[in-house]
Amino acid sequence: MRDLGREILVQSLRQVLPENGGPDSVLTVTGLRSNLSDDLVLDIPRLTLSGTGISMVLGTNGAGKSMLIRMLHGLTKPDAGRVIFTGGSQAMVFQNPVLLRRSVFANLKFALKDQRLSRGDRAEKLAYLLELAGLKGKERQSARSLSGGEEQCLALACALARRPRLLFLDEPTSSLDPTATHRIETILRQVALMGIKIVMVSHDLGQVERLADEVIFLNRGRICERLPVESFFSGPDSAEARAYLSGQLVL
């Protein structure tokens, strides 16, 4: 896929994102707990996400990263606690793209179905979404026949079509090649600059350095660190985060 120029990308995003981003959107967590049999999976006494920027969620396998954002998005119900979101809508992009068994065009059209648009405005937004996803010329192609990177770009475009104020992503580039990863990261940087709050799970420290404004580090279902990205890499407070960054086992 070719890269979009900055001006075209920004123009595309302005057509599908809210005019104002997420400063007025607030997600508050209190007393969030989840158990699996007798094992504690998540224990988050309090967490607030607001404003703009990219918050990257890090931790070892089994730390509770994916479970956390699924609960924040309302896909999984906690055993205790509350998640309250005010100020707009949310969207989520998964590690494995969730797409309809229809054409590229039909997927994008479905993502716009709840918006009251004139025929002309809908056609214009669909054109911008195709450009944003890098899929112009593939409108009639089955979404399931796209490459892995193209599928994920389509899933991201569908999520953005819903005009979210808060966007969750669960390792969206973990199985993608560098070209597709670059495209998605480019879109996410512009999304963040335009005021959408992003919360993203990643296992790629290079990606965290490229994208993050702050890092939320989980271990055994608990938040051990929440620091600006520069502070996290230069000297985290917790022994668990220091071990993680040095490549040691985190126990």
N, C-alpha and C positions, 0 to 999 in steps of 0.2 A: 504493500500500500504506500502511496506517496504521502509525504507530510503536508498538512495544510499550512499555508502561510499564516503568520500571526494575525494579520488584518482579517482574513477570511474566517479564521477560527473565532476570533472575538465577535465578528458580525453574526456568525452562526449561533453562538451562545446567547447573544443578546435577543435573538428571536425566540428562544425557547425558555430562557431562565427568567425568574422574577426580576422586575426592574430594580428592586432593592434586595439585597441578600439576607443574611441571617442574623444581624445584630439584635433584632428583637425576638429571636427564637431562643427558647431556653428549654433544655432537657435536664430534669432533676431526678436523681435516684436517691432513695432513702431505704436503708435496711434491706438491701437486695440479697437474697440467699437462695441457693439452689442445691439440692442434694441428689445424688444418684446412689440408690440403696443407702448404705450407711456412710458414704463418702461425701464430703463437702466439695461441691464443684465451684461454687461462687460465693463470696462473702464480701459485699461492697456496702459498707455502712453509709457512705455518702459520695455522690459524684455529680458534678454540674458541668454541663457542656453548653456553651453559649458563644456568641460572637461569631467570628469568622476564622479562617485558617484551617490547617490540616493537622489533626491529632492522629498520630500513628500508634496503634496498639501492638505491643511486642510481648514476647514471652516464649518459653519452650513449648513443645508439643504437650497438650494436656493442661496447659496453664489456665484455660478458660476463655481464651480470646474470642473464638467464634461464638461461644455460648453467650458471652457478654453482649456482643453487638446484636445477636438475635433477640435477646431480651430487651435491649434498648429500643429495637425496632418493633417490638411487640409480636414477634413470630413465635417466641417461646415464653410460656408463663412461668414466673419464678415461684418457688415454694413460699416465699415471704418477701415483703417489701413492696415498694411502689416505684413506678416509672411514670413521670408526668412530663408531657411535652406540650409547649404552647408556642404559638406564633407561626403556624404554617404547616407544611406537609413534609413527609419523609419519603425517601426511596432507598433501595438497597440493590447492590450488584454482588452476585455470588462468585465463588471461585469457578464453578461450572455454570456457564450462562443458562439462564432460564428463558427460553424463547418458545413462541408458538410454532406448531408444525404448519407454518404457512410461509408466504413469501416475505422477503425483507420489507417490502412496502406495507404488507398487511400487519406486520409486527409494529411498525412505527405508527400506522394509522390507529391500531388498537391502543397504543400508549397515549394518544391524543383524544380518545373517545369521550373523556369526561369534561373536556374544555369546550366551551361554547364559542365556536369559531365560524366565521363565514366560510363559504366554499373557497374563496380566494385566499383568505388567511390560512386555512388548513393546508391548501396546496403549497403555499409559500413556506410554511413551517416544515412540512414533509420534505421539501427540497433542501432546506437548511439542515435538517436532521441527517439526510442522506450524505450531504457534504461533510458534516461533522464526523460521521462514522467512517468516512472514506469509502462509501459503498455506491457512489453515483455510477449508474450504468448496470447495477446489479439489483435493481428494484424488484424484478420479477423472479429472481433466483430464490429457491427455497432457503430459508434461514439455516436449516440443518445441513445444507451442503456447503456452507461457508467454511473457511479455514478457522482454526481455533481463535486466532487473533481477530479475525473479522467478526466472528460470533460475539466475542467479548466487547468489541467496539459497538456493535449493534445493541447489545444489552445495556451498555452505558448510555447510548443515545436514547434508548427507550426510557431509562430511568430519568434522564434529564428532561425528557419531554413532559414529565409530570410536574415540572417546575418545583422541585423540592427546595426547602430551606435547609434541610439536613440530609446529607447523603452518606450512607454506610457502604463500605466495600470490604468484602472478606477475601483477602489475597487474590485480587482480580487478575494479577499478572503472573502468578506462580508457575503456570505451565506455558507461558508465551515466549516467543522468540524476541530478541532485542528490538526489532523494528516495531512490532506490535506493542511491546512494553513502552517504548518511547512515545508512540502515538497516544496511548492512554495517559501516560504521565503528563504529556503536554496539555491534553484536555483538562486534566485535574488541576494543574497549576492555574489555568485560566479560569476555571470554575471557582477556585478559591479566591482569586483576585477579584472576581465579580461578586463576592459576598456570600457564597454558599459555604456553610460549615461542613467539613468532611471529616469523617471518622473511619479510619482504614486499618485493617489488620494486615500485617506484612511480616515475613520472616527474612526479608532481604535488607541487611543493614545499609548497603549502598543506596537502595531505594529510599530508606528512611532518611538518610543524609540529604538526598536530592529533594525530597518532597516535604518533610515534616516541619511544622512549626513547634510542635511539642511531642513528647513521647509519654505514653502511659504504659508502664511495664507491669505485667501480671506474673505472679508465681503462685501456684496452688490456689488459684481462684481469688487471690487478694491483690490489690494494687500496692506494689512495693515502691514505685517511683512515679511521679508525674512532674516532669521537668521540661523546660525549653530544650530543643534538640541539641543546641551547642553545649548546654550544661550536662545533658545526659551522656554525651560522648566524651566530654572532657573530664568528668568526675562524678558519677552517680553516688548517692549517699548509701544505698543498700548494698550489702554483701552479695545478694542475689543478682543484682544488675551488674555489678563489677565482674562477677563470675561469668555471666552471660556474654559480656563484651570481650572477655579474655579467652573465650572458647572453652571454658571449663564446664563441667557438669553442674547444673543448678539443682540443688537438693532441697 
